[in-house]
Amino acid sequence: MPKLKTKSGVKKRFKFTASGKVKHGVAGKRHRLISHNSKYIRSNRGTTVLSDADTAHVRLWAPYGLK
């Protein structure tokens, strides 16, 4: 069998936890933040865990896992 290719964007945007969940950065934090309130900016700080439905898609895009 040939090796499967990993999507380049997935390598940069996602990390896998030891238990197999997927961490990701929150969207909408790069520019035009003046239109968002402080509560929105604070609550979207750091990383969050992806939902189970979206995790299945990311696993297809990263067939051998990411570190």
mmCIF file of the N, C-alpha and C atoms, coordinates in Angstrom:
data_MODEL
# 
_entry.id   MODEL 
# 
loop_
_atom_site.group_PDB 
_atom_site.id 
_atom_site.type_symbol 
_atom_site.label_atom_id 
_atom_site.label_alt_id 
_atom_site.label_comp_id 
_atom_site.label_asym_id 
_atom_site.label_entity_id 
_atom_site.label_seq_id 
_atom_site.pdbx_PDB_ins_code 
_atom_site.Cartn_x 
_atom_site.Cartn_y 
_atom_site.Cartn_z 
_atom_site.occupancy 
_atom_site.B_iso_or_equiv 
_atom_site.pdbx_formal_charge 
_atom_site.auth_seq_id 
_atom_site.auth_comp_id 
_atom_site.auth_asym_id 
_atom_site.auth_atom_id 
_atom_site.pdbx_PDB_model_num 
ATOM 1   N N  . MET A 1 1  ? 0.832   -1.193 0.000  1.00 0.00 ? 1  MET A N  1 
ATOM 2   C CA . MET A 1 1  ? 0.000   0.000  0.000  1.00 0.00 ? 1  MET A CA 1 
ATOM 3   C C  . MET A 1 1  ? 0.873   1.251  0.000  1.00 0.00 ? 1  MET A C  1 
ATOM 4   N N  . PRO A 1 2  ? 0.509   2.250  -0.795 1.00 0.00 ? 2  PRO A N  1 
ATOM 5   C CA . PRO A 1 2  ? 1.256   3.504  -0.723 1.00 0.00 ? 2  PRO A CA 1 
ATOM 6   C C  . PRO A 1 2  ? 0.911   4.267  0.551  1.00 0.00 ? 2  PRO A C  1 
ATOM 7   N N  . LYS A 1 3  ? 1.795   5.167  0.906  1.00 0.00 ? 3  LYS A N  1 
ATOM 8   C CA . LYS A 1 3  ? 1.545   5.994  2.075  1.00 0.00 ? 3  LYS A CA 1 
ATOM 9   C C  . LYS A 1 3  ? 0.444   7.003  1.768  1.00 0.00 ? 3  LYS A C  1 
ATOM 10  N N  . LEU A 1 4  ? -0.328  7.358  2.795  1.00 0.00 ? 4  LEU A N  1 
ATOM 11  C CA . LEU A 1 4  ? -1.378  8.357  2.635  1.00 0.00 ? 4  LEU A CA 1 
ATOM 12  C C  . LEU A 1 4  ? -0.817  9.739  2.926  1.00 0.00 ? 4  LEU A C  1 
ATOM 13  N N  . LYS A 1 5  ? -1.286  10.713 2.173  1.00 0.00 ? 5  LYS A N  1 
ATOM 14  C CA . LYS A 1 5  ? -0.815  12.077 2.385  1.00 0.00 ? 5  LYS A CA 1 
ATOM 15  C C  . LYS A 1 5  ? -1.628  12.764 3.473  1.00 0.00 ? 5  LYS A C  1 
ATOM 16  N N  . THR A 1 6  ? -0.956  13.592 4.266  1.00 0.00 ? 6  THR A N  1 
ATOM 17  C CA . THR A 1 6  ? -1.592  14.396 5.305  1.00 0.00 ? 6  THR A CA 1 
ATOM 18  C C  . THR A 1 6  ? -1.869  15.779 4.739  1.00 0.00 ? 6  THR A C  1 
ATOM 19  N N  . LYS A 1 7  ? -3.041  16.312 5.036  1.00 0.00 ? 7  LYS A N  1 
ATOM 20  C CA . LYS A 1 7  ? -3.343  17.678 4.605  1.00 0.00 ? 7  LYS A CA 1 
ATOM 21  C C  . LYS A 1 7  ? -2.431  18.649 5.343  1.00 0.00 ? 7  LYS A C  1 
ATOM 22  N N  . SER A 1 8  ? -1.801  19.550 4.617  1.00 0.00 ? 8  SER A N  1 
ATOM 23  C CA . SER A 1 8  ? -0.821  20.457 5.219  1.00 0.00 ? 8  SER A CA 1 
ATOM 24  C C  . SER A 1 8  ? -1.449  21.367 6.271  1.00 0.00 ? 8  SER A C  1 
ATOM 25  N N  . GLY A 1 9  ? -2.672  21.828 6.022  1.00 0.00 ? 9  GLY A N  1 
ATOM 26  C CA . GLY A 1 9  ? -3.312  22.735 6.962  1.00 0.00 ? 9  GLY A CA 1 
ATOM 27  C C  . GLY A 1 9  ? -3.593  22.081 8.301  1.00 0.00 ? 9  GLY A C  1 
ATOM 28  N N  . VAL A 1 10 ? -3.833  20.780 8.290  1.00 0.00 ? 10 VAL A N  1 
ATOM 29  C CA . VAL A 1 10 ? -4.128  20.059 9.532  1.00 0.00 ? 10 VAL A CA 1 
ATOM 30  C C  . VAL A 1 10 ? -2.892  20.009 10.418 1.00 0.00 ? 10 VAL A C  1 
ATOM 31  N N  . LYS A 1 11 ? -1.738  19.867 9.813  1.00 0.00 ? 11 LYS A N  1 
ATOM 32  C CA . LYS A 1 11 ? -0.498  19.826 10.594 1.00 0.00 ? 11 LYS A CA 1 
ATOM 33  C C  . LYS A 1 11 ? -0.297  21.118 11.378 1.00 0.00 ? 11 LYS A C  1 
ATOM 34  N N  . LYS A 1 12 ? -0.725  22.229 10.794 1.00 0.00 ? 12 LYS A N  1 
ATOM 35  C CA . LYS A 1 12 ? -0.501  23.517 11.423 1.00 0.00 ? 12 LYS A CA 1 
ATOM 36  C C  . LYS A 1 12 ? -1.590  23.890 12.419 1.00 0.00 ? 12 LYS A C  1 
ATOM 37  N N  . ARG A 1 13 ? -2.795  23.342 12.259 1.00 0.00 ? 13 ARG A N  1 
ATOM 38  C CA . ARG A 1 13 ? -3.941  23.848 13.008 1.00 0.00 ? 13 ARG A CA 1 
ATOM 39  C C  . ARG A 1 13 ? -4.410  22.966 14.145 1.00 0.00 ? 13 ARG A C  1 
ATOM 40  N N  . PHE A 1 14 ? -4.034  21.701 14.170 1.00 0.00 ? 14 PHE A N  1 
ATOM 41  C CA . PHE A 1 14 ? -4.568  20.771 15.166 1.00 0.00 ? 14 PHE A CA 1 
ATOM 42  C C  . PHE A 1 14 ? -3.458  20.029 15.889 1.00 0.00 ? 14 PHE A C  1 
ATOM 43  N N  . LYS A 1 15 ? -3.756  19.623 17.137 1.00 0.00 ? 15 LYS A N  1 
ATOM 44  C CA . LYS A 1 15 ? -2.861  18.763 17.913 1.00 0.00 ? 15 LYS A CA 1 
ATOM 45  C C  . LYS A 1 15 ? -3.716  17.669 18.534 1.00 0.00 ? 15 LYS A C  1 
ATOM 46  N N  . PHE A 1 16 ? -3.162  16.463 18.650 1.00 0.00 ? 16 PHE A N  1 
ATOM 47  C CA . PHE A 1 16 ? -3.874  15.361 19.280 1.00 0.00 ? 16 PHE A CA 1 
ATOM 48  C C  . PHE A 1 16 ? -3.438  15.228 20.729 1.00 0.00 ? 16 PHE A C  1 
ATOM 49  N N  . THR A 1 17 ? -4.408  14.992 21.628 1.00 0.00 ? 17 THR A N  1 
ATOM 50  C CA . THR A 1 17 ? -4.084  14.765 23.025 1.00 0.00 ? 17 THR A CA 1 
ATOM 51  C C  . THR A 1 17 ? -3.734  13.291 23.215 1.00 0.00 ? 17 THR A C  1 
ATOM 52  N N  . ALA A 1 18 ? -3.257  12.945 24.400 1.00 0.00 ? 18 ALA A N  1 
ATOM 53  C CA . ALA A 1 18 ? -2.869  11.561 24.678 1.00 0.00 ? 18 ALA A CA 1 
ATOM 54  C C  . ALA A 1 18 ? -4.071  10.626 24.641 1.00 0.00 ? 18 ALA A C  1 
ATOM 55  N N  . SER A 1 19 ? -5.254  11.155 24.984 1.00 0.00 ? 19 SER A N  1 
ATOM 56  C CA . SER A 1 19 ? -6.451  10.313 24.980 1.00 0.00 ? 19 SER A CA 1 
ATOM 57  C C  . SER A 1 19 ? -7.107  10.232 23.606 1.00 0.00 ? 19 SER A C  1 
ATOM 58  N N  . GLY A 1 20 ? -6.545  10.941 22.610 1.00 0.00 ? 20 GLY A N  1 
ATOM 59  C CA . GLY A 1 20 ? -7.062  10.845 21.252 1.00 0.00 ? 20 GLY A CA 1 
ATOM 60  C C  . GLY A 1 20 ? -7.991  11.967 20.840 1.00 0.00 ? 20 GLY A C  1 
ATOM 61  N N  . LYS A 1 21 ? -8.194  12.937 21.720 1.00 0.00 ? 21 LYS A N  1 
ATOM 62  C CA . LYS A 1 21 ? -9.030  14.068 21.346 1.00 0.00 ? 21 LYS A CA 1 
ATOM 63  C C  . LYS A 1 21 ? -8.205  15.057 20.533 1.00 0.00 ? 21 LYS A C  1 
ATOM 64  N N  . VAL A 1 22 ? -8.885  15.999 19.889 1.00 0.00 ? 22 VAL A N  1 
ATOM 65  C CA . VAL A 1 22 ? -8.209  16.956 19.023 1.00 0.00 ? 22 VAL A CA 1 
ATOM 66  C C  . VAL A 1 22 ? -8.367  18.353 19.599 1.00 0.00 ? 22 VAL A C  1 
ATOM 67  N N  . LYS A 1 23 ? -7.235  19.046 19.782 1.00 0.00 ? 23 LYS A N  1 
ATOM 68  C CA . LYS A 1 23 ? -7.232  20.427 20.256 1.00 0.00 ? 23 LYS A CA 1 
ATOM 69  C C  . LYS A 1 23 ? -7.112  21.359 19.061 1.00 0.00 ? 23 LYS A C  1 
ATOM 70  N N  . HIS A 1 24 ? -7.738  22.540 19.173 1.00 0.00 ? 24 HIS A N  1 
ATOM 71  C CA . HIS A 1 24 ? -7.648  23.519 18.101 1.00 0.00 ? 24 HIS A CA 1 
ATOM 72  C C  . HIS A 1 24 ? -7.749  24.915 18.687 1.00 0.00 ? 24 HIS A C  1 
ATOM 73  N N  . GLY A 1 25 ? -7.186  25.861 17.963 1.00 0.00 ? 25 GLY A N  1 
ATOM 74  C CA . GLY A 1 25 ? -7.308  27.251 18.352 1.00 0.00 ? 25 GLY A CA 1 
ATOM 75  C C  . GLY A 1 25 ? -8.668  27.779 17.958 1.00 0.00 ? 25 GLY A C  1 
ATOM 76  N N  . VAL A 1 26 ? -9.154  28.783 18.677 1.00 0.00 ? 26 VAL A N  1 
ATOM 77  C CA . VAL A 1 26 ? -10.473 29.323 18.415 1.00 0.00 ? 26 VAL A CA 1 
ATOM 78  C C  . VAL A 1 26 ? -10.407 30.295 17.246 1.00 0.00 ? 26 VAL A C  1 
ATOM 79  N N  . ALA A 1 27 ? -11.391 30.226 16.371 1.00 0.00 ? 27 ALA A N  1 
ATOM 80  C CA . ALA A 1 27 ? -11.430 31.095 15.196 1.00 0.00 ? 27 ALA A CA 1 
ATOM 81  C C  . ALA A 1 27 ? -11.900 32.490 15.566 1.00 0.00 ? 27 ALA A C  1 
ATOM 82  N N  . GLY A 1 28 ? -11.599 33.448 14.705 1.00 0.00 ? 28 GLY A N  1 
ATOM 83  C CA . GLY A 1 28 ? -12.104 34.805 14.885 1.00 0.00 ? 28 GLY A CA 1 
ATOM 84  C C  . GLY A 1 28 ? -11.316 35.633 15.865 1.00 0.00 ? 28 GLY A C  1 
ATOM 85  N N  . LYS A 1 29 ? -10.018 35.381 16.011 1.00 0.00 ? 29 LYS A N  1 
ATOM 86  C CA . LYS A 1 29 ? -9.222  36.116 16.991 1.00 0.00 ? 29 LYS A CA 1 
ATOM 87  C C  . LYS A 1 29 ? -8.033  36.841 16.349 1.00 0.00 ? 29 LYS A C  1 
ATOM 88  N N  . ARG A 1 30 ? -8.069  37.065 15.052 1.00 0.00 ? 30 ARG A N  1 
ATOM 89  C CA . ARG A 1 30 ? -6.903  37.637 14.381 1.00 0.00 ? 30 ARG A CA 1 
ATOM 90  C C  . ARG A 1 30 ? -7.008  39.146 14.175 1.00 0.00 ? 30 ARG A C  1 
ATOM 91  N N  . HIS A 1 31 ? -8.136  39.601 13.678 1.00 0.00 ? 31 HIS A N  1 
ATOM 92  C CA . HIS A 1 31 ? -8.282  41.028 13.396 1.00 0.00 ? 31 HIS A CA 1 
ATOM 93  C C  . HIS A 1 31 ? -9.741  41.395 13.553 1.00 0.00 ? 31 HIS A C  1 
ATOM 94  N N  . ARG A 1 32 ? -10.022 42.711 13.495 1.00 0.00 ? 32 ARG A N  1 
ATOM 95  C CA . ARG A 1 32 ? -11.374 43.254 13.681 1.00 0.00 ? 32 ARG A CA 1 
ATOM 96  C C  . ARG A 1 32 ? -11.967 42.866 15.029 1.00 0.00 ? 32 ARG A C  1 
ATOM 97  N N  . LEU A 1 33 ? -11.150 42.905 16.052 1.00 0.00 ? 33 LEU A N  1 
ATOM 98  C CA . LEU A 1 33 ? -11.615 42.548 17.390 1.00 0.00 ? 33 LEU A CA 1 
ATOM 99  C C  . LEU A 1 33 ? -12.352 43.685 18.075 1.00 0.00 ? 33 LEU A C  1 
ATOM 100 N N  . ILE A 1 34 ? -12.293 44.872 17.511 1.00 0.00 ? 34 ILE A N  1 
ATOM 101 C CA . ILE A 1 34 ? -12.972 45.999 18.149 1.00 0.00 ? 34 ILE A CA 1 
ATOM 102 C C  . ILE A 1 34 ? -14.486 45.809 18.105 1.00 0.00 ? 34 ILE A C  1 
ATOM 103 N N  . SER A 1 35 ? -14.963 45.022 17.142 1.00 0.00 ? 35 SER A N  1 
ATOM 104 C CA . SER A 1 35 ? -16.406 44.786 17.046 1.00 0.00 ? 35 SER A CA 1 
ATOM 105 C C  . SER A 1 35 ? -16.875 43.694 18.009 1.00 0.00 ? 35 SER A C  1 
ATOM 106 N N  . HIS A 1 36 ? -15.941 42.980 18.654 1.00 0.00 ? 36 HIS A N  1 
ATOM 107 C CA . HIS A 1 36 ? -16.309 41.967 19.644 1.00 0.00 ? 36 HIS A CA 1 
ATOM 108 C C  . HIS A 1 36 ? -16.158 42.550 21.051 1.00 0.00 ? 36 HIS A C  1 
ATOM 109 N N  . ASN A 1 37 ? -16.979 42.071 21.965 1.00 0.00 ? 37 ASN A N  1 
ATOM 110 C CA . ASN A 1 37 ? -16.855 42.568 23.326 1.00 0.00 ? 37 ASN A CA 1 
ATOM 111 C C  . ASN A 1 37 ? -15.779 41.792 24.088 1.00 0.00 ? 37 ASN A C  1 
ATOM 112 N N  . SER A 1 38 ? -15.414 42.296 25.257 1.00 0.00 ? 38 SER A N  1 
ATOM 113 C CA . SER A 1 38 ? -14.311 41.718 26.032 1.00 0.00 ? 38 SER A CA 1 
ATOM 114 C C  . SER A 1 38 ? -14.624 40.311 26.490 1.00 0.00 ? 38 SER A C  1 
ATOM 115 N N  . LYS A 1 39 ? -15.886 40.032 26.787 1.00 0.00 ? 39 LYS A N  1 
ATOM 116 C CA . LYS A 1 39 ? -16.266 38.692 27.240 1.00 0.00 ? 39 LYS A CA 1 
ATOM 117 C C  . LYS A 1 39 ? -16.005 37.665 26.143 1.00 0.00 ? 39 LYS A C  1 
ATOM 118 N N  . TYR A 1 40 ? -16.315 38.002 24.903 1.00 0.00 ? 40 TYR A N  1 
ATOM 119 C CA . TYR A 1 40 ? -16.072 37.107 23.767 1.00 0.00 ? 40 TYR A CA 1 
ATOM 120 C C  . TYR A 1 40 ? -14.579 36.829 23.609 1.00 0.00 ? 40 TYR A C  1 
ATOM 121 N N  . ILE A 1 41 ? -13.784 37.869 23.704 1.00 0.00 ? 41 ILE A N  1 
ATOM 122 C CA . ILE A 1 41 ? -12.337 37.725 23.526 1.00 0.00 ? 41 ILE A CA 1 
ATOM 123 C C  . ILE A 1 41 ? -11.736 36.883 24.651 1.00 0.00 ? 41 ILE A C  1 
ATOM 124 N N  . ARG A 1 42 ? -12.171 37.125 25.896 1.00 0.00 ? 42 ARG A N  1 
ATOM 125 C CA . ARG A 1 42 ? -11.662 36.351 27.030 1.00 0.00 ? 42 ARG A CA 1 
ATOM 126 C C  . ARG A 1 42 ? -12.072 34.891 26.948 1.00 0.00 ? 42 ARG A C  1 
ATOM 127 N N  . SER A 1 43 ? -13.325 34.628 26.575 1.00 0.00 ? 43 SER A N  1 
ATOM 128 C CA . SER A 1 43 ? -13.818 33.254 26.574 1.00 0.00 ? 43 SER A CA 1 
ATOM 129 C C  . SER A 1 43 ? -13.194 32.428 25.463 1.00 0.00 ? 43 SER A C  1 
ATOM 130 N N  . ASN A 1 44 ? -12.682 33.071 24.436 1.00 0.00 ? 44 ASN A N  1 
ATOM 131 C CA . ASN A 1 44 ? -12.054 32.348 23.325 1.00 0.00 ? 44 ASN A CA 1 
ATOM 132 C C  . ASN A 1 44 ? -10.539 32.350 23.398 1.00 0.00 ? 44 ASN A C  1 
ATOM 133 N N  . ARG A 1 45 ? -10.005 32.565 24.587 1.00 0.00 ? 45 ARG A N  1 
ATOM 134 C CA . ARG A 1 45 ? -8.564  32.559 24.780 1.00 0.00 ? 45 ARG A CA 1 
ATOM 135 C C  . ARG A 1 45 ? -8.057  31.119 24.808 1.00 0.00 ? 45 ARG A C  1 
ATOM 136 N N  . GLY A 1 46 ? -6.873  30.878 24.300 1.00 0.00 ? 46 GLY A N  1 
ATOM 137 C CA . GLY A 1 46 ? -6.263  29.547 24.383 1.00 0.00 ? 46 GLY A CA 1 
ATOM 138 C C  . GLY A 1 46 ? -6.835  28.576 23.360 1.00 0.00 ? 46 GLY A C  1 
ATOM 139 N N  . THR A 1 47 ? -6.885  27.303 23.718 1.00 0.00 ? 47 THR A N  1 
ATOM 140 C CA . THR A 1 47 ? -7.357  26.268 22.811 1.00 0.00 ? 47 THR A CA 1 
ATOM 141 C C  . THR A 1 47 ? -8.564  25.557 23.409 1.00 0.00 ? 47 THR A C  1 
ATOM 142 N N  . THR A 1 48 ? -9.315  24.877 22.548 1.00 0.00 ? 48 THR A N  1 
ATOM 143 C CA . THR A 1 48 ? -10.464 24.094 22.987 1.00 0.00 ? 48 THR A CA 1 
ATOM 144 C C  . THR A 1 48 ? -10.398 22.715 22.333 1.00 0.00 ? 48 THR A C  1 
ATOM 145 N N  . VAL A 1 49 ? -11.240 21.815 22.816 1.00 0.00 ? 49 VAL A N  1 
ATOM 146 C CA . VAL A 1 49 ? -11.279 20.453 22.279 1.00 0.00 ? 49 VAL A CA 1 
ATOM 147 C C  . VAL A 1 49 ? -12.377 20.392 21.218 1.00 0.00 ? 49 VAL A C  1 
ATOM 148 N N  . LEU A 1 50 ? -12.057 19.757 20.114 1.00 0.00 ? 50 LEU A N  1 
ATOM 149 C CA . LEU A 1 50 ? -12.989 19.638 18.998 1.00 0.00 ? 50 LEU A CA 1 
ATOM 150 C C  . LEU A 1 50 ? -14.101 18.655 19.331 1.00 0.00 ? 50 LEU A C  1 
ATOM 151 N N  . SER A 1 51 ? -15.273 18.849 18.741 1.00 0.00 ? 51 SER A N  1 
ATOM 152 C CA . SER A 1 51 ? -16.395 17.938 18.976 1.00 0.00 ? 51 SER A CA 1 
ATOM 153 C C  . SER A 1 51 ? -16.115 16.586 18.326 1.00 0.00 ? 51 SER A C  1 
ATOM 154 N N  . ASP A 1 52 ? -16.855 15.564 18.746 1.00 0.00 ? 52 ASP A N  1 
ATOM 155 C CA . ASP A 1 52 ? -16.632 14.214 18.231 1.00 0.00 ? 52 ASP A CA 1 
ATOM 156 C C  . ASP A 1 52 ? -16.914 14.116 16.732 1.00 0.00 ? 52 ASP A C  1 
ATOM 157 N N  . ALA A 1 53 ? -17.936 14.818 16.266 1.00 0.00 ? 53 ALA A N  1 
ATOM 158 C CA . ALA A 1 53 ? -18.278 14.766 14.847 1.00 0.00 ? 53 ALA A CA 1 
ATOM 159 C C  . ALA A 1 53 ? -17.166 15.359 13.992 1.00 0.00 ? 53 ALA A C  1 
ATOM 160 N N  . ASP A 1 54 ? -16.575 16.471 14.447 1.00 0.00 ? 54 ASP A N  1 
ATOM 161 C CA . ASP A 1 54 ? -15.498 17.098 13.688 1.00 0.00 ? 54 ASP A CA 1 
ATOM 162 C C  . ASP A 1 54 ? -14.186 16.335 13.839 1.00 0.00 ? 54 ASP A C  1 
ATOM 163 N N  . THR A 1 55 ? -14.009 15.648 14.958 1.00 0.00 ? 55 THR A N  1 
ATOM 164 C CA . THR A 1 55 ? -12.795 14.870 15.168 1.00 0.00 ? 55 THR A CA 1 
ATOM 165 C C  . THR A 1 55 ? -12.660 13.758 14.117 1.00 0.00 ? 55 THR A C  1 
ATOM 166 N N  . ALA A 1 56 ? -13.784 13.186 13.726 1.00 0.00 ? 56 ALA A N  1 
ATOM 167 C CA . ALA A 1 56 ? -13.749 12.130 12.714 1.00 0.00 ? 56 ALA A CA 1 
ATOM 168 C C  . ALA A 1 56 ? -13.197 12.650 11.397 1.00 0.00 ? 56 ALA A C  1 
ATOM 169 N N  . HIS A 1 57 ? -13.564 13.873 11.014 1.00 0.00 ? 57 HIS A N  1 
ATOM 170 C CA . HIS A 1 57 ? -13.042 14.461 9.784  1.00 0.00 ? 57 HIS A CA 1 
ATOM 171 C C  . HIS A 1 57 ? -11.547 14.708 9.884  1.00 0.00 ? 57 HIS A C  1 
ATOM 172 N N  . VAL A 1 58 ? -11.103 15.242 11.018 1.00 0.00 ? 58 VAL A N  1 
ATOM 173 C CA . VAL A 1 58 ? -9.684  15.564 11.177 1.00 0.00 ? 58 VAL A CA 1 
ATOM 174 C C  . VAL A 1 58 ? -8.843  14.293 11.149 1.00 0.00 ? 58 VAL A C  1 
ATOM 175 N N  . ARG A 1 59 ? -9.364  13.206 11.684 1.00 0.00 ? 59 ARG A N  1 
ATOM 176 C CA . ARG A 1 59 ? -8.624  11.937 11.660 1.00 0.00 ? 59 ARG A CA 1 
ATOM 177 C C  . ARG A 1 59 ? -8.421  11.436 10.236 1.00 0.00 ? 59 ARG A C  1 
ATOM 178 N N  . LEU A 1 60 ? -9.379  11.689 9.346  1.00 0.00 ? 60 LEU A N  1 
ATOM 179 C CA . LEU A 1 60 ? -9.211  11.306 7.943  1.00 0.00 ? 60 LEU A CA 1 
ATOM 180 C C  . LEU A 1 60 ? -8.142  12.154 7.273  1.00 0.00 ? 60 LEU A C  1 
ATOM 181 N N  . TRP A 1 61 ? -8.064  13.416 7.656  1.00 0.00 ? 61 TRP A N  1 
ATOM 182 C CA . TRP A 1 61 ? -7.086  14.320 7.046  1.00 0.00 ? 61 TRP A CA 1 
ATOM 183 C C  . TRP A 1 61 ? -5.682  14.089 7.565  1.00 0.00 ? 61 TRP A C  1 
ATOM 184 N N  . ALA A 1 62 ? -5.561  13.525 8.771  1.00 0.00 ? 62 ALA A N  1 
ATOM 185 C CA . ALA A 1 62 ? -4.248  13.255 9.381  1.00 0.00 ? 62 ALA A CA 1 
ATOM 186 C C  . ALA A 1 62 ? -4.153  11.759 9.642  1.00 0.00 ? 62 ALA A C  1 
ATOM 187 N N  . PRO A 1 63 ? -3.927  10.930 8.622  1.00 0.00 ? 63 PRO A N  1 
ATOM 188 C CA . PRO A 1 63 ? -4.095  9.483  8.777  1.00 0.00 ? 63 PRO A CA 1 
ATOM 189 C C  . PRO A 1 63 ? -3.148  8.840  9.772  1.00 0.00 ? 63 PRO A C  1 
ATOM 190 N N  . TYR A 1 64 ? -1.957  9.373  9.963  1.00 0.00 ? 64 TYR A N  1 
ATOM 191 C CA . TYR A 1 64 ? -1.014  8.738  10.894 1.00 0.00 ? 64 TYR A CA 1 
ATOM 192 C C  . TYR A 1 64 ? -0.899  9.489  12.217 1.00 0.00 ? 64 TYR A C  1 
ATOM 193 N N  . GLY A 1 65 ? -1.776  10.434 12.450 1.00 0.00 ? 65 GLY A N  1 
ATOM 194 C CA . GLY A 1 65 ? -1.740  11.198 13.691 1.00 0.00 ? 65 GLY A CA 1 
ATOM 195 C C  . GLY A 1 65 ? -0.699  12.299 13.660 1.00 0.00 ? 65 GLY A C  1 
ATOM 196 N N  . LEU A 1 66 ? -0.824  13.230 14.570 1.00 0.00 ? 66 LEU A N  1 
ATOM 197 C CA . LEU A 1 66 ? 0.117   14.341 14.667 1.00 0.00 ? 66 LEU A CA 1 
ATOM 198 C C  . LEU A 1 66 ? 0.627   14.420 16.077 1.00 0.00 ? 66 LEU A C  1 
ATOM 199 N N  . LYS A 1 67 ? 1.814   14.976 16.268 1.00 0.00 ? 67 LYS A N  1 
ATOM 200 C CA . LYS A 1 67 ? 2.392   15.088 17.598 1.00 0.00 ? 67 LYS A CA 1 
ATOM 201 C C  . LYS A 1 67 ? 2.326   16.500 18.077 1.00 0.00 ? 67 LYS A C  1 
# 
